Amino acid sequence: MRFKPFKIKLKQVLIKNYVVFKIELHKIRSKGNSFFLEKLGYYNTDPFRKIISINTYRLGFWLNRGAKLNLKVYAILKKYLAKSKK
């Protein structure tokens, strides 16, 4: 199987004094966070309502195509899956 140059990363956005992270698909060799191929979801860090919204179908699609997860995205998904099983 050929090497697929994709990585799933976080992009930080500041909204009303709290941080929201967009979960996006990037090419590995792209510089910075300016260009992304597809938006896969977001993670809201507001202390009163923590929201994780992920398009699991597209995430699974890209993981099956060989995309790699960033360590921070992996940690967020681990929390998300642990909460969804309960």
PDB file of N, CA, C and O in Angstrom:
ATOM      1  N   MET A   1       0.846  -1.182   0.000  1.00  0.00           N
ATOM      2  CA  MET A   1       0.000   0.000   0.000  1.00  0.00           C
ATOM      3  C   MET A   1       0.888   1.241   0.000  1.00  0.00           C
ATOM      4  O   MET A   1       1.881   1.296   0.726  1.00  0.00           O
ATOM      5  N   ARG A   2       0.540   2.217  -0.796  1.00  0.00           N
ATOM      6  CA  ARG A   2       1.318   3.439  -0.885  1.00  0.00           C
ATOM      7  C   ARG A   2       1.091   4.325   0.328  1.00  0.00           C
ATOM      8  O   ARG A   2       0.057   4.253   0.992  1.00  0.00           O
ATOM      9  N   PHE A   3       2.078   5.157   0.597  1.00  0.00           N
ATOM     10  CA  PHE A   3       2.008   6.110   1.697  1.00  0.00           C
ATOM     11  C   PHE A   3       0.997   7.206   1.374  1.00  0.00           C
ATOM     12  O   PHE A   3       1.061   7.813   0.304  1.00  0.00           O
ATOM     13  N   LYS A   4       0.088   7.457   2.266  1.00  0.00           N
ATOM     14  CA  LYS A   4      -0.927   8.505   2.088  1.00  0.00           C
ATOM     15  C   LYS A   4      -0.523   9.720   2.919  1.00  0.00           C
ATOM     16  O   LYS A   4      -0.461   9.630   4.145  1.00  0.00           O
ATOM     17  N   PRO A   5      -0.251  10.830   2.289  1.00  0.00           N
ATOM     18  CA  PRO A   5       0.274  11.996   3.019  1.00  0.00           C
ATOM     19  C   PRO A   5      -0.818  12.853   3.662  1.00  0.00           C
ATOM     20  O   PRO A   5      -0.933  14.034   3.337  1.00  0.00           O
ATOM     21  N   PHE A   6      -1.619  12.287   4.561  1.00  0.00           N
ATOM     22  CA  PHE A   6      -2.677  13.043   5.224  1.00  0.00           C
ATOM     23  C   PHE A   6      -2.525  12.938   6.735  1.00  0.00           C
ATOM     24  O   PHE A   6      -2.073  11.919   7.256  1.00  0.00           O
ATOM     25  N   LYS A   7      -2.908  14.003   7.430  1.00  0.00           N
ATOM     26  CA  LYS A   7      -2.871  14.019   8.878  1.00  0.00           C
ATOM     27  C   LYS A   7      -4.102  14.770   9.389  1.00  0.00           C
ATOM     28  O   LYS A   7      -4.502  15.777   8.805  1.00  0.00           O
ATOM     29  N   ILE A   8      -4.693  14.288  10.463  1.00  0.00           N
ATOM     30  CA  ILE A   8      -5.854  14.923  11.079  1.00  0.00           C
ATOM     31  C   ILE A   8      -5.341  15.769  12.239  1.00  0.00           C
ATOM     32  O   ILE A   8      -4.771  15.241  13.194  1.00  0.00           O
ATOM     33  N   LYS A   9      -5.545  17.089  12.154  1.00  0.00           N
ATOM     34  CA  LYS A   9      -4.978  18.041  13.102  1.00  0.00           C
ATOM     35  C   LYS A   9      -6.066  18.915  13.719  1.00  0.00           C
ATOM     36  O   LYS A   9      -7.221  18.903  13.295  1.00  0.00           O
ATOM     37  N   LEU A  10      -5.652  19.678  14.743  1.00  0.00           N
ATOM     38  CA  LEU A  10      -6.521  20.663  15.377  1.00  0.00           C
ATOM     39  C   LEU A  10      -6.126  22.059  14.916  1.00  0.00           C
ATOM     40  O   LEU A  10      -4.945  22.342  14.710  1.00  0.00           O
ATOM     41  N   LYS A  11      -7.114  22.925  14.755  1.00  0.00           N
ATOM     42  CA  LYS A  11      -6.865  24.339  14.493  1.00  0.00           C
ATOM     43  C   LYS A  11      -7.607  25.134  15.550  1.00  0.00           C
ATOM     44  O   LYS A  11      -8.812  24.958  15.730  1.00  0.00           O
ATOM     45  N   GLN A  12      -6.895  26.008  16.250  1.00  0.00           N
ATOM     46  CA  GLN A  12      -7.462  26.763  17.353  1.00  0.00           C
ATOM     47  C   GLN A  12      -8.153  28.025  16.855  1.00  0.00           C
ATOM     48  O   GLN A  12      -7.609  28.761  16.031  1.00  0.00           O
ATOM     49  N   VAL A  13      -9.373  28.270  17.371  1.00  0.00           N
ATOM     50  CA  VAL A  13     -10.147  29.459  17.043  1.00  0.00           C
ATOM     51  C   VAL A  13     -10.668  30.037  18.359  1.00  0.00           C
ATOM     52  O   VAL A  13     -11.198  29.303  19.193  1.00  0.00           O
ATOM     53  N   LEU A  14     -10.518  31.358  18.546  1.00  0.00           N
ATOM     54  CA  LEU A  14     -10.988  32.014  19.767  1.00  0.00           C
ATOM     55  C   LEU A  14     -12.358  32.637  19.525  1.00  0.00           C
ATOM     56  O   LEU A  14     -12.519  33.470  18.633  1.00  0.00           O
ATOM     57  N   ILE A  15     -13.354  32.227  20.331  1.00  0.00           N
ATOM     58  CA  ILE A  15     -14.713  32.749  20.199  1.00  0.00           C
ATOM     59  C   ILE A  15     -15.216  33.144  21.589  1.00  0.00           C
ATOM     60  O   ILE A  15     -15.355  32.294  22.469  1.00  0.00           O
ATOM     61  N   LYS A  16     -15.483  34.424  21.779  1.00  0.00           N
ATOM     62  CA  LYS A  16     -16.082  34.945  23.018  1.00  0.00           C
ATOM     63  C   LYS A  16     -15.359  34.454  24.277  1.00  0.00           C
ATOM     64  O   LYS A  16     -15.989  33.895  25.175  1.00  0.00           O
ATOM     65  N   ASN A  17     -14.073  34.656  24.344  1.00  0.00           N
ATOM     66  CA  ASN A  17     -13.241  34.364  25.512  1.00  0.00           C
ATOM     67  C   ASN A  17     -13.107  32.882  25.843  1.00  0.00           C
ATOM     68  O   ASN A  17     -12.727  32.552  26.967  1.00  0.00           O
ATOM     69  N   TYR A  18     -13.395  31.997  24.935  1.00  0.00           N
ATOM     70  CA  TYR A  18     -13.080  30.589  25.118  1.00  0.00           C
ATOM     71  C   TYR A  18     -12.599  30.021  23.795  1.00  0.00           C
ATOM     72  O   TYR A  18     -12.801  30.615  22.735  1.00  0.00           O
ATOM     73  N   VAL A  19     -11.970  28.882  23.874  1.00  0.00           N
ATOM     74  CA  VAL A  19     -11.284  28.322  22.716  1.00  0.00           C
ATOM     75  C   VAL A  19     -12.124  27.212  22.097  1.00  0.00           C
ATOM     76  O   VAL A  19     -12.680  26.369  22.801  1.00  0.00           O
ATOM     77  N   VAL A  20     -12.206  27.226  20.781  1.00  0.00           N
ATOM     78  CA  VAL A  20     -12.834  26.158  20.014  1.00  0.00           C
ATOM     79  C   VAL A  20     -11.764  25.605  19.084  1.00  0.00           C
ATOM     80  O   VAL A  20     -11.032  26.358  18.441  1.00  0.00           O
ATOM     81  N   PHE A  21     -11.682  24.277  19.022  1.00  0.00           N
ATOM     82  CA  PHE A  21     -10.740  23.633  18.125  1.00  0.00           C
ATOM     83  C   PHE A  21     -11.500  23.005  16.966  1.00  0.00           C
ATOM     84  O   PHE A  21     -12.463  22.267  17.175  1.00  0.00           O
ATOM     85  N   LYS A  22     -11.069  23.296  15.752  1.00  0.00           N
ATOM     86  CA  LYS A  22     -11.616  22.626  14.578  1.00  0.00           C
ATOM     87  C   LYS A  22     -10.776  21.397  14.313  1.00  0.00           C
ATOM     88  O   LYS A  22      -9.549  21.450  14.396  1.00  0.00           O
ATOM     89  N   ILE A  23     -11.424  20.290  13.995  1.00  0.00           N
ATOM     90  CA  ILE A  23     -10.724  19.062  13.635  1.00  0.00           C
ATOM     91  C   ILE A  23     -10.726  18.994  12.115  1.00  0.00           C
ATOM     92  O   ILE A  23     -11.781  18.876  11.491  1.00  0.00           O
ATOM     93  N   GLU A  24      -9.525  19.070  11.518  1.00  0.00           N
ATOM     94  CA  GLU A  24      -9.415  19.195  10.070  1.00  0.00           C
ATOM     95  C   GLU A  24      -8.423  18.187   9.502  1.00  0.00           C
ATOM     96  O   GLU A  24      -7.523  17.709  10.192  1.00  0.00           O
ATOM     97  N   LEU A  25      -8.617  17.882   8.224  1.00  0.00           N
ATOM     98  CA  LEU A  25      -7.723  16.998   7.492  1.00  0.00           C
ATOM     99  C   LEU A  25      -6.752  17.859   6.689  1.00  0.00           C
ATOM    100  O   LEU A  25      -7.169  18.728   5.923  1.00  0.00           O
ATOM    101  N   HIS A  26      -5.459  17.613   6.868  1.00  0.00           N
ATOM    102  CA  HIS A  26      -4.412  18.377   6.187  1.00  0.00           C
ATOM    103  C   HIS A  26      -3.497  17.423   5.431  1.00  0.00           C
ATOM    104  O   HIS A  26      -3.420  16.233   5.738  1.00  0.00           O
ATOM    105  N   LYS A  27      -2.809  17.969   4.441  1.00  0.00           N
ATOM    106  CA  LYS A  27      -1.692  17.238   3.858  1.00  0.00           C
ATOM    107  C   LYS A  27      -0.525  17.349   4.823  1.00  0.00           C
ATOM    108  O   LYS A  27      -0.337  18.388   5.456  1.00  0.00           O
ATOM    109  N   ILE A  28       0.259  16.288   4.939  1.00  0.00           N
ATOM    110  CA  ILE A  28       1.367  16.293   5.891  1.00  0.00           C
ATOM    111  C   ILE A  28       2.391  17.360   5.546  1.00  0.00           C
ATOM    112  O   ILE A  28       2.944  17.996   6.444  1.00  0.00           O
ATOM    113  N   ARG A  29       2.650  17.565   4.285  1.00  0.00           N
ATOM    114  CA  ARG A  29       3.695  18.498   3.891  1.00  0.00           C
ATOM    115  C   ARG A  29       3.223  19.941   3.790  1.00  0.00           C
ATOM    116  O   ARG A  29       4.008  20.810   3.410  1.00  0.00           O
ATOM    117  N   SER A  30       1.968  20.223   4.118  1.00  0.00           N
ATOM    118  CA  SER A  30       1.498  21.615   4.072  1.00  0.00           C
ATOM    119  C   SER A  30       2.068  22.380   5.262  1.00  0.00           C
ATOM    120  O   SER A  30       2.164  21.840   6.364  1.00  0.00           O
ATOM    121  N   LYS A  31       2.439  23.622   5.042  1.00  0.00           N
ATOM    122  CA  LYS A  31       3.031  24.440   6.099  1.00  0.00           C
ATOM    123  C   LYS A  31       1.925  25.213   6.805  1.00  0.00           C
ATOM    124  O   LYS A  31       1.102  25.861   6.156  1.00  0.00           O
ATOM    125  N   GLY A  32       1.906  25.146   8.115  1.00  0.00           N
ATOM    126  CA  GLY A  32       0.926  25.884   8.903  1.00  0.00           C
ATOM    127  C   GLY A  32      -0.459  25.257   8.848  1.00  0.00           C
ATOM    128  O   GLY A  32      -0.640  24.146   8.350  1.00  0.00           O
ATOM    129  N   ASN A  33      -1.419  25.986   9.363  1.00  0.00           N
ATOM    130  CA  ASN A  33      -2.799  25.513   9.424  1.00  0.00           C
ATOM    131  C   ASN A  33      -3.691  26.228   8.429  1.00  0.00           C
ATOM    132  O   ASN A  33      -4.914  26.195   8.569  1.00  0.00           O
ATOM    133  N   SER A  34      -3.111  26.875   7.427  1.00  0.00           N
ATOM    134  CA  SER A  34      -3.925  27.707   6.548  1.00  0.00           C
ATOM    135  C   SER A  34      -4.764  26.893   5.569  1.00  0.00           C
ATOM    136  O   SER A  34      -5.903  27.268   5.293  1.00  0.00           O
ATOM    137  N   PHE A  35      -4.246  25.805   5.043  1.00  0.00           N
ATOM    138  CA  PHE A  35      -4.957  25.057   4.016  1.00  0.00           C
ATOM    139  C   PHE A  35      -5.380  23.696   4.556  1.00  0.00           C
ATOM    140  O   PHE A  35      -4.551  22.938   5.059  1.00  0.00           O
ATOM    141  N   PHE A  36      -6.659  23.391   4.454  1.00  0.00           N
ATOM    142  CA  PHE A  36      -7.137  22.078   4.874  1.00  0.00           C
ATOM    143  C   PHE A  36      -7.992  21.487   3.764  1.00  0.00           C
ATOM    144  O   PHE A  36      -8.552  22.211   2.941  1.00  0.00           O
ATOM    145  N   LEU A  37      -8.083  20.171   3.752  1.00  0.00           N
ATOM    146  CA  LEU A  37      -8.845  19.477   2.717  1.00  0.00           C
ATOM    147  C   LEU A  37     -10.305  19.292   3.102  1.00  0.00           C
ATOM    148  O   LEU A  37     -11.200  19.422   2.267  1.00  0.00           O
ATOM    149  N   GLU A  38     -10.537  18.985   4.387  1.00  0.00           N
ATOM    150  CA  GLU A  38     -11.912  18.719   4.821  1.00  0.00           C
ATOM    151  C   GLU A  38     -12.047  19.000   6.316  1.00  0.00           C
ATOM    152  O   GLU A  38     -11.143  18.691   7.092  1.00  0.00           O
ATOM    153  N   LYS A  39     -13.171  19.582   6.716  1.00  0.00           N
ATOM    154  CA  LYS A  39     -13.476  19.803   8.127  1.00  0.00           C
ATOM    155  C   LYS A  39     -14.215  18.575   8.639  1.00  0.00           C
ATOM    156  O   LYS A  39     -15.247  18.189   8.090  1.00  0.00           O
ATOM    157  N   LEU A  40     -13.682  17.963   9.697  1.00  0.00           N
ATOM    158  CA  LEU A  40     -14.264  16.734  10.225  1.00  0.00           C
ATOM    159  C   LEU A  40     -15.077  16.950  11.497  1.00  0.00           C
ATOM    160  O   LEU A  40     -15.840  16.067  11.891  1.00  0.00           O
ATOM    161  N   GLY A  41     -14.933  18.101  12.147  1.00  0.00           N
ATOM    162  CA  GLY A  41     -15.700  18.367  13.356  1.00  0.00           C
ATOM    163  C   GLY A  41     -15.097  19.496  14.155  1.00  0.00           C
ATOM    164  O   GLY A  41     -14.229  20.224  13.673  1.00  0.00           O
ATOM    165  N   TYR A  42     -15.573  19.639  15.400  1.00  0.00           N
ATOM    166  CA  TYR A  42     -15.025  20.661  16.282  1.00  0.00           C
ATOM    167  C   TYR A  42     -15.126  20.213  17.730  1.00  0.00           C
ATOM    168  O   TYR A  42     -15.890  19.309  18.068  1.00  0.00           O
ATOM    169  N   TYR A  43     -14.332  20.870  18.583  1.00  0.00           N
ATOM    170  CA  TYR A  43     -14.295  20.591  20.012  1.00  0.00           C
ATOM    171  C   TYR A  43     -14.384  21.919  20.740  1.00  0.00           C
ATOM    172  O   TYR A  43     -13.481  22.747  20.617  1.00  0.00           O
ATOM    173  N   ASN A  44     -15.455  22.142  21.497  1.00  0.00           N
ATOM    174  CA  ASN A  44     -15.707  23.386  22.219  1.00  0.00           C
ATOM    175  C   ASN A  44     -15.228  23.223  23.659  1.00  0.00           C
ATOM    176  O   ASN A  44     -15.631  22.281  24.342  1.00  0.00           O
ATOM    177  N   THR A  45     -14.368  24.134  24.126  1.00  0.00           N
ATOM    178  CA  THR A  45     -13.824  24.039  25.479  1.00  0.00           C
ATOM    179  C   THR A  45     -14.488  24.988  26.467  1.00  0.00           C
ATOM    180  O   THR A  45     -13.909  25.280  27.513  1.00  0.00           O
ATOM    181  N   ASP A  46     -15.674  25.470  26.167  1.00  0.00           N
ATOM    182  CA  ASP A  46     -16.401  26.332  27.095  1.00  0.00           C
ATOM    183  C   ASP A  46     -16.634  25.549  28.398  1.00  0.00           C
ATOM    184  O   ASP A  46     -17.141  24.428  28.358  1.00  0.00           O
ATOM    185  N   PRO A  47     -16.264  26.136  29.567  1.00  0.00           N
ATOM    186  CA  PRO A  47     -16.355  25.360  30.816  1.00  0.00           C
ATOM    187  C   PRO A  47     -17.776  24.947  31.200  1.00  0.00           C
ATOM    188  O   PRO A  47     -17.947  23.975  31.937  1.00  0.00           O
ATOM    189  N   PHE A  48     -18.791  25.654  30.724  1.00  0.00           N
ATOM    190  CA  PHE A  48     -20.159  25.318  31.104  1.00  0.00           C
ATOM    191  C   PHE A  48     -20.784  24.279  30.190  1.00  0.00           C
ATOM    192  O   PHE A  48     -21.717  23.584  30.593  1.00  0.00           O
ATOM    193  N   ARG A  49     -20.286  24.164  28.971  1.00  0.00           N
ATOM    194  CA  ARG A  49     -20.826  23.161  28.045  1.00  0.00           C
ATOM    195  C   ARG A  49     -19.733  22.706  27.089  1.00  0.00           C
ATOM    196  O   ARG A  49     -19.455  23.358  26.083  1.00  0.00           O
ATOM    197  N   LYS A  50     -19.128  21.590  27.416  1.00  0.00           N
ATOM    198  CA  LYS A  50     -18.096  21.036  26.541  1.00  0.00           C
ATOM    199  C   LYS A  50     -18.791  20.206  25.473  1.00  0.00           C
ATOM    200  O   LYS A  50     -19.517  19.258  25.773  1.00  0.00           O
ATOM    201  N   ILE A  51     -18.558  20.574  24.243  1.00  0.00           N
ATOM    202  CA  ILE A  51     -19.230  19.924  23.121  1.00  0.00           C
ATOM    203  C   ILE A  51     -18.188  19.357  22.167  1.00  0.00           C
ATOM    204  O   ILE A  51     -17.225  20.034  21.808  1.00  0.00           O
ATOM    205  N   ILE A  52     -18.391  18.121  21.768  1.00  0.00           N
ATOM    206  CA  ILE A  52     -17.563  17.508  20.743  1.00  0.00           C
ATOM    207  C   ILE A  52     -18.496  17.079  19.623  1.00  0.00           C
ATOM    208  O   ILE A  52     -19.429  16.306  19.840  1.00  0.00           O
ATOM    209  N   SER A  53     -18.240  17.579  18.441  1.00  0.00           N
ATOM    210  CA  SER A  53     -19.030  17.197  17.274  1.00  0.00           C
ATOM    211  C   SER A  53     -18.073  16.653  16.219  1.00  0.00           C
ATOM    212  O   SER A  53     -17.189  17.368  15.746  1.00  0.00           O
ATOM    213  N   ILE A  54     -18.252  15.378  15.850  1.00  0.00           N
ATOM    214  CA  ILE A  54     -17.356  14.729  14.899  1.00  0.00           C
ATOM    215  C   ILE A  54     -18.182  13.994  13.865  1.00  0.00           C
ATOM    216  O   ILE A  54     -19.135  13.294  14.208  1.00  0.00           O
ATOM    217  N   ASN A  55     -17.824  14.149  12.605  1.00  0.00           N
ATOM    218  CA  ASN A  55     -18.430  13.366  11.538  1.00  0.00           C
ATOM    219  C   ASN A  55     -17.698  12.027  11.501  1.00  0.00           C
ATOM    220  O   ASN A  55     -16.664  11.895  10.846  1.00  0.00           O
ATOM    221  N   THR A  56     -18.240  11.033  12.211  1.00  0.00           N
ATOM    222  CA  THR A  56     -17.542   9.755  12.376  1.00  0.00           C
ATOM    223  C   THR A  56     -17.429   8.982  11.067  1.00  0.00           C
ATOM    224  O   THR A  56     -16.477   8.226  10.876  1.00  0.00           O
ATOM    225  N   TYR A  57     -18.387   9.165  10.169  1.00  0.00           N
ATOM    226  CA  TYR A  57     -18.321   8.472   8.886  1.00  0.00           C
ATOM    227  C   TYR A  57     -17.104   8.937   8.088  1.00  0.00           C
ATOM    228  O   TYR A  57     -16.346   8.117   7.570  1.00  0.00           O
ATOM    229  N   ARG A  58     -16.919  10.255   7.992  1.00  0.00           N
ATOM    230  CA  ARG A  58     -15.788  10.792   7.231  1.00  0.00           C
ATOM    231  C   ARG A  58     -14.463  10.533   7.953  1.00  0.00           C
ATOM    232  O   ARG A  58     -13.437  10.310   7.310  1.00  0.00           O
ATOM    233  N   LEU A  59     -14.484  10.563   9.295  1.00  0.00           N
ATOM    234  CA  LEU A  59     -13.273  10.260  10.054  1.00  0.00           C
ATOM    235  C   LEU A  59     -12.829   8.830   9.788  1.00  0.00           C
ATOM    236  O   LEU A  59     -11.647   8.578   9.554  1.00  0.00           O
ATOM    237  N   GLY A  60     -13.768   7.895   9.824  1.00  0.00           N
ATOM    238  CA  GLY A  60     -13.447   6.502   9.517  1.00  0.00           C
ATOM    239  C   GLY A  60     -12.976   6.315   8.087  1.00  0.00           C
ATOM    240  O   GLY A  60     -12.073   5.521   7.824  1.00  0.00           O
ATOM    241  N   PHE A  61     -13.585   7.044   7.165  1.00  0.00           N
ATOM    242  CA  PHE A  61     -13.190   6.981   5.764  1.00  0.00           C
ATOM    243  C   PHE A  61     -11.725   7.352   5.601  1.00  0.00           C
ATOM    244  O   PHE A  61     -10.972   6.639   4.939  1.00  0.00           O
ATOM    245  N   TRP A  62     -11.310   8.484   6.212  1.00  0.00           N
ATOM    246  CA  TRP A  62      -9.935   8.943   6.056  1.00  0.00           C
ATOM    247  C   TRP A  62      -8.955   8.082   6.840  1.00  0.00           C
ATOM    248  O   TRP A  62      -7.814   7.910   6.410  1.00  0.00           O
ATOM    249  N   LEU A  63      -9.370   7.538   7.979  1.00  0.00           N
ATOM    250  CA  LEU A  63      -8.483   6.638   8.717  1.00  0.00           C
ATOM    251  C   LEU A  63      -8.248   5.350   7.931  1.00  0.00           C
ATOM    252  O   LEU A  63      -7.143   4.808   7.951  1.00  0.00           O
ATOM    253  N   ASN A  64      -9.272   4.857   7.241  1.00  0.00           N
ATOM    254  CA  ASN A  64      -9.099   3.673   6.392  1.00  0.00           C
ATOM    255  C   ASN A  64      -8.222   3.960   5.185  1.00  0.00           C
ATOM    256  O   ASN A  64      -7.615   3.040   4.636  1.00  0.00           O
ATOM    257  N   ARG A  65      -8.141   5.215   4.761  1.00  0.00           N
ATOM    258  CA  ARG A  65      -7.295   5.594   3.635  1.00  0.00           C
ATOM    259  C   ARG A  65      -5.857   5.870   4.067  1.00  0.00           C
ATOM    260  O   ARG A  65      -5.018   6.206   3.231  1.00  0.00           O
ATOM    261  N   GLY A  66      -5.561   5.735   5.350  1.00  0.00           N
ATOM    262  CA  GLY A  66      -4.190   5.877   5.829  1.00  0.00           C
ATOM    263  C   GLY A  66      -3.863   7.195   6.486  1.00  0.00           C
ATOM    264  O   GLY A  66      -2.687   7.477   6.714  1.00  0.00           O
ATOM    265  N   ALA A  67      -4.852   8.021   6.804  1.00  0.00           N
ATOM    266  CA  ALA A  67      -4.578   9.291   7.483  1.00  0.00           C
ATOM    267  C   ALA A  67      -4.119   9.011   8.912  1.00  0.00           C
ATOM    268  O   ALA A  67      -4.585   8.070   9.556  1.00  0.00           O
ATOM    269  N   LYS A  68      -3.210   9.832   9.388  1.00  0.00           N
ATOM    270  CA  LYS A  68      -2.671   9.690  10.741  1.00  0.00           C
ATOM    271  C   LYS A  68      -3.315  10.716  11.655  1.00  0.00           C
ATOM    272  O   LYS A  68      -3.639  11.823  11.223  1.00  0.00           O
ATOM    273  N   LEU A  69      -3.503  10.348  12.929  1.00  0.00           N
ATOM    274  CA  LEU A  69      -4.080  11.258  13.921  1.00  0.00           C
ATOM    275  C   LEU A  69      -2.976  12.002  14.654  1.00  0.00           C
ATOM    276  O   LEU A  69      -1.942  11.423  14.985  1.00  0.00           O
ATOM    277  N   ASN A  70      -3.197  13.282  14.907  1.00  0.00           N
ATOM    278  CA  ASN A  70      -2.340  14.063  15.778  1.00  0.00           C
ATOM    279  C   ASN A  70      -2.551  13.552  17.204  1.00  0.00           C
ATOM    280  O   ASN A  70      -3.618  13.019  17.508  1.00  0.00           O
ATOM    281  N   LEU A  71      -1.557  13.702  18.085  1.00  0.00           N
ATOM    282  CA  LEU A  71      -1.686  13.197  19.451  1.00  0.00           C
ATOM    283  C   LEU A  71      -2.818  13.876  20.220  1.00  0.00           C
ATOM    284  O   LEU A  71      -3.506  13.225  21.006  1.00  0.00           O
ATOM    285  N   LYS A  72      -3.017  15.170  20.003  1.00  0.00           N
ATOM    286  CA  LYS A  72      -4.097  15.885  20.696  1.00  0.00           C
ATOM    287  C   LYS A  72      -5.468  15.429  20.197  1.00  0.00           C
ATOM    288  O   LYS A  72      -6.408  15.308  20.982  1.00  0.00           O
ATOM    289  N   VAL A  73      -5.578  15.181  18.913  1.00  0.00           N
ATOM    290  CA  VAL A  73      -6.841  14.671  18.354  1.00  0.00           C
ATOM    291  C   VAL A  73      -7.114  13.278  18.905  1.00  0.00           C
ATOM    292  O   VAL A  73      -8.256  12.941  19.215  1.00  0.00           O
ATOM    293  N   TYR A  74      -6.069  12.474  19.028  1.00  0.00           N
ATOM    294  CA  TYR A  74      -6.217  11.129  19.582  1.00  0.00           C
ATOM    295  C   TYR A  74      -6.735  11.188  21.017  1.00  0.00           C
ATOM    296  O   TYR A  74      -7.605  10.402  21.392  1.00  0.00           O
ATOM    297  N   ALA A  75      -6.207  12.115  21.826  1.00  0.00           N
ATOM    298  CA  ALA A  75      -6.644  12.242  23.216  1.00  0.00           C
ATOM    299  C   ALA A  75      -8.108  12.679  23.300  1.00  0.00           C
ATOM    300  O   ALA A  75      -8.862  12.178  24.134  1.00  0.00           O
ATOM    301  N   ILE A  76      -8.505  13.613  22.436  1.00  0.00           N
ATOM    302  CA  ILE A  76      -9.899  14.074  22.425  1.00  0.00           C
ATOM    303  C   ILE A  76     -10.832  12.943  22.002  1.00  0.00           C
ATOM    304  O   ILE A  76     -11.888  12.755  22.607  1.00  0.00           O
ATOM    305  N   LEU A  77     -10.460  12.197  20.981  1.00  0.00           N
ATOM    306  CA  LEU A  77     -11.287  11.083  20.533  1.00  0.00           C
ATOM    307  C   LEU A  77     -11.379   9.982  21.582  1.00  0.00           C
ATOM    308  O   LEU A  77     -12.416   9.330  21.709  1.00  0.00           O
ATOM    309  N   LYS A  78     -10.315   9.775  22.325  1.00  0.00           N
ATOM    310  CA  LYS A  78     -10.326   8.774  23.387  1.00  0.00           C
ATOM    311  C   LYS A  78     -11.340   9.146  24.468  1.00  0.00           C
ATOM    312  O   LYS A  78     -12.079   8.287  24.949  1.00  0.00           O
ATOM    313  N   LYS A  79     -11.376  10.441  24.854  1.00  0.00           N
ATOM    314  CA  LYS A  79     -12.372  10.909  25.823  1.00  0.00           C
ATOM    315  C   LYS A  79     -13.781  10.785  25.266  1.00  0.00           C
ATOM    316  O   LYS A  79     -14.703  10.358  25.963  1.00  0.00           O
ATOM    317  N   TYR A  80     -13.937  11.163  23.998  1.00  0.00           N
ATOM    318  CA  TYR A  80     -15.245  11.130  23.344  1.00  0.00           C
ATOM    319  C   TYR A  80     -15.795   9.698  23.280  1.00  0.00           C
ATOM    320  O   TYR A  80     -16.971   9.472  23.564  1.00  0.00           O
ATOM    321  N   LEU A  81     -14.957   8.747  22.915  1.00  0.00           N
ATOM    322  CA  LEU A  81     -15.396   7.358  22.818  1.00  0.00           C
ATOM    323  C   LEU A  81     -15.664   6.752  24.187  1.00  0.00           C
ATOM    324  O   LEU A  81     -16.563   5.922  24.325  1.00  0.00           O
ATOM    325  N   ALA A  82     -14.907   7.149  25.194  1.00  0.00           N
ATOM    326  CA  ALA A  82     -15.139   6.653  26.554  1.00  0.00           C
ATOM    327  C   ALA A  82     -16.491   7.130  27.077  1.00  0.00           C
ATOM    328  O   ALA A  82     -17.203   6.371  27.734  1.00  0.00           O
ATOM    329  N   LYS A  83     -16.851   8.385  26.791  1.00  0.00           N
ATOM    330  CA  LYS A  83     -18.133   8.917  27.249  1.00  0.00           C
ATOM    331  C   LYS A  83     -19.303   8.310  26.477  1.00  0.00           C
ATOM    332  O   LYS A  83     -20.380   8.109  27.039  1.00  0.00           O
ATOM    333  N   SER A  84     -19.099   8.018  25.196  1.00  0.00           N
ATOM    334  CA  SER A  84     -20.197   7.492  24.380  1.00  0.00           C
ATOM    335  C   SER A  84     -20.521   6.042  24.723  1.00  0.00           C
ATOM    336  O   SER A  84     -21.641   5.589  24.490  1.00  0.00           O
ATOM    337  N   LYS A  85     -19.554   5.308  25.275  1.00  0.00           N
ATOM    338  CA  LYS A  85     -19.807   3.904  25.652  1.00  0.00           C
ATOM    339  C   LYS A  85     -20.619   3.781  26.926  1.00  0.00           C
ATOM    340  O   LYS A  85     -21.283   2.767  27.139  1.00  0.00           O
ATOM    341  N   LYS A  86     -20.576   4.811  27.789  1.00  0.00           N
ATOM    342  CA  LYS A  86     -21.288   4.746  29.086  1.00  0.00           C
ATOM    343  C   LYS A  86     -22.770   4.893  28.919  1.00  0.00           C
ATOM    344  O   LYS A  86     -23.508   4.861  29.904  1.00  0.00           O
TER     345      LYS A  86
END
